[in-house]
Amino acid sequence: MKKIMLLAWLMLGIVALHAAGDIRIFSVANADGKINAKIIEKELEANGFVISSNTDMNGPFLKQFGKSDFTQFNLLTVFHKKLTESLVRAHTDAGIFIPMGFGIYQRNNDKNFYVSVLTAEAMQKIAGFNAPEFALIEKEVLATLKKALPTATITLTQPALPPEAPLLTRYVKPTDSANWESDKGGTEMLVEEGLKPYGFILSNFTDYNLYVNEDVSPSPFDFYDTYSICKLKVINTVANTRPEAGTFAPCSLMIYKVKGSNEIVMGFPSVYNWISSAHITDPDGKEALLQAQKDFEEVLKSVTE
């Protein structure tokens, strides 16, 4: 009996460790509509973050679908200049968070304004490694949001669903280290051209090497680029039931080559993160996400073969 009780307590302890959700949501009263994404952007920029893009999705929603369920729906992508440099130097695949996303939204007839962002634990889970910079970045994010929204209520989503497949999709393309510049151009052109027929939009481009402090240490990469990629149908479909999933959009596709290596690495956070972390169970949302994953993988497979 004692062994059974001990096992039960151990299992409860394990569940408790994983009881927190992956997405933190700030909620603040905004009946007059005075709070908006520009306020969040301004505070982040003042606190050491580089703004990649702040995209108002309502215009595209109305244009393509004829309606929007939101008075505000923005996808804000940023990265912390100093902490991100340290993170990527230590863990090359951390580029999937250059930039990281904020979902910013307010539904029609809802008096509250919301901001959603991934927790440090969720970012570590997706990347597949632990690093102190994740917690430090989260600390800066929370401090900034609390300053921008001092009266906000902060909650965590319910515990994530078990992931259905790997959370990081990664491909490797062999290259001749002496001719990497030509391989880089060809690879990125194939990616850009390959995504268009599937309806993907390239909303932003970041050259990580431009933000490396060369006075401290030279960049370890011949190149490190990230593309912010989204698909309007996916975002609109998912937002109907889980707008907090906007923190995953646009998706960051990393493409990089470490100096001296003979491979180009490509990778992005899989749509299984959306399904798991945001509890996406409705058939339309899952279908749209899984199709996007399939299409994205087809493009990267064609580039690496």
N, C-alpha and C positions, 0 to 999 in steps of 0.2 A: 504493500500500500504506500509506504514511504517513497519507493522508487517511482510509483505512478504519479504521486503528488509532485515530486521533484521534476519529473518530465513535463507535467502540466504547467508548472511555474516557468520552466525554461522556455516552453513554447509560447507562453504569454509574453515573456520578456522579448522573444524574437519578434513577435507580432508588434509589440510596442515600439521596438526600434524602427519598424517600417510603417508605423501607423500614420505618419505625416504625409500629406500629399506633395506632389511635385511642383505645383503652381501656387504662387502666393498672389492673392488678389486684394488690391486696395479699393475701397468703396467710399465715396464721399457724396454728400448731398449737392445737387447741381441743377435745381429746378429752373434757375434762370439761364443756364447754359454758359455761364461765364468761364468755367473751367474747361480747358481744352488741351489738345496734344502739344500745342506750342509752349504752354507753361511747363510741361514735363521736359520738353526738349531744352528749353532755356536753362532749367536747373541742372540737368545732366551735363550740359556743355560747360556750365560754371564750376562743375565738380570733377573735372579731369576726363570727361568722356568725349570721344569724337563721334559726332552725329553722321551716320552713313546716309540715312534717308528717313523722312517722315512723310509717309504716303497716305493721303486721304482716299479711302476706298469707296466712299459713298458715290462719288462721281462715276467711277467704273461700274459699280453695282447698278446704278440707275440706267447707265447707258446700255449695258449688256443684258440686264435682267428686267428692266422696266420698273424696279422698285427696290427699296432698301428697308430693312427692319430697324434701322438705326438713325438717330440724329447725328451721331458721331461714330466713325469706325476708322481708326488709324493704325497703321503698322509702322512702328518706330524702331529703327535698328541702330545700335550704337556699340562702341567698345571703349574700354578704359585704356587710354594710351599707355600709361606706365605699367600697370599690372598685367595687361595683355601681352606686352612685349616680354616680360619675365616669364609668363606662362608658356608662350609658344616656343621660347628658347629651350625650355626644359622638356616640353611635351609637344612634339611637332603636330600631332593631330588636333591640337586645341584650336586650330584655325576654323573649326566648325562653329566657333562662337565669335568669329570676327566677320560680321558683327553678331551680337546677341539681340533677341527681339523683345519688344514690349507690345502687348495687345492693349489698345486704348479704345474704349467704346462706351456708348450710352444708347440704350434701346429707345425706340419711340414709346412715348407714354411712361417712361421710367424716369424718376426724378434723380436717380443716382448715376454718377460717373465712375467708371471702373478702369483700373490699370492692372494687367496681369504680367507676371514675370516668373521665370524659372527659379527654383531654389538652387543653392550651391550643391546640395546633395543630388538633385536631378541632373545638373550639368556634369557632375562627376560620373554618374551612372551612365549617361549617354556617351561620354567620351571614353569611358572604360578605364579610368585611372583617377587616383586621388592626388590633389595638389592644393597647397595652402592658398594659392592665388584665387581659387574659386570662392572660398569663404571671404577673402579680402574684397573681391569684386562685389560679392553680395552685400557686404557691409556698406560699401560706397553707394550701391544702388538703393538700399533701404534708407540710408541717411538722406539721400537726395529726394526720394519719394515722400519721406516724412516731412521734409522741408517744403516741398511743393504742395503737399496735401496734408497739412498739419492736423486736420480734424477727421482724417480718414479712419475707417475701420479696416483692420487687416485680418484676413482669414487665409487658411490653406484649403485647397481642394481636398476631396476625399482621397484615401490611399489609392495609388495607381493600380490599374489592372495588370495582371501578369503579362509581360510583353509576348507577342505572338511570333516574333522573329528578332534578329539582331538589331540593336538600336542605332548602330553606326554602319552605314553602307560604304565600303571602301574598295577601290580598284587601283591596280598598279600597272603602269605601262613602262616596259624597258626602254632605255634611251642610251645613246652614245654620249658620255659625259663631255666629249669634245665638241659636240654639235647640239648642245641642249637648247640654244637660242632658237634654232630652226624647229626643233621638236616642240618647244614651248608654243611658238606661233601656230604651228600646225594643229597641235592638240587643242588649244583654246578655240581656234577657228571651227574645228569639227564639233566641239561641245556647243558653241554658240549657234551654229547652223543646225545642229541636230535637235536642239530643244524646240526650235520654232514650230516645226510641223505638228508637235504634240500640244501646242497651245501654251507653252511656258513663256513667261515674260522675265527678261533680265532687268531687274529694277535698280541694281546698283553694282558697282565694281570697286573692290578695295585692293590696292597694292600694299601688302603688309610691309615690304622692305622700305617704303617711303617713311614709315613711322619708327624704324629702328634707330636707336641712338648709337651712331657709329663711333662717337667719342668714348663710349663705355666699352663697346666690343663690336666688331664687324658682324653683319648678319650671317648666320650659319646657312642661309639659303641662297642658291642662285636666283631663285624667284619664289614668291609665295603670294598667290592671288586668290581672292575669294569673290565669288559671284553670289549676289542675292537673287534668288529665283523663286517665282511664285506662279500659281495657276489660279486665275480668277474664279473659275467654277468650283475648285476645291475650297477656297477660302469662304466663298459665299455659302456653299452647302453646309460646311461645318459650322459656320457662325450662327446659323439658324438655331442650333441647339447648344453649341459649346463655344461662345465667343471668346472665352478665355484662352482657347487654343491659338488665338492670334499671336501668342508669344513664340510660336514655332514658325511664324511666317514673316517675311520671306525665309525660305530655307537657305542656309549658307553652304555653298559648294566650294570646298578648298581644292586648290590645285597647286602643288609645290614640288620643288626639287632641292634636296639637301646637297650642299657643296660636296663634290667628290663621289656622290652616289651615281648609280647607273639606272635610276628609275624616277618616273614622275608619278606622284601619288595624287589620287583624286578621292574625295569622300564627302558625305553629307549625312546629317541626322535623318534616319529612316522615318517614314510616316508611322511606323509602329509606336513611335514616341507620342504622336498625337492621340492615337487610339488608346494607348496605355495611360498616359498622364492625364488626359482630358476626358477619359471615360466615354469615348465615342463608340456608341453601340448601335445607333440608328443605321439601317441598311444603306440609305443614300449617302450618308457621310463616310461610312467605311468603304463603300464601293468607289467613291470619288478618290479617296486617299490611296487605296490599293492600286487603282489604275494609274495614278500619278507615280507611285513607286515603281510599278512595272515599266512605265514609259521612260522614267528617269534612268533606270538600270539599263534599258535597251540602248540608250544614247551612250552611256559610259562603256558598255560592252563593245559597241561598235568602234569606239575610239581606241580601246586597248587591244582589239584583235588585229 
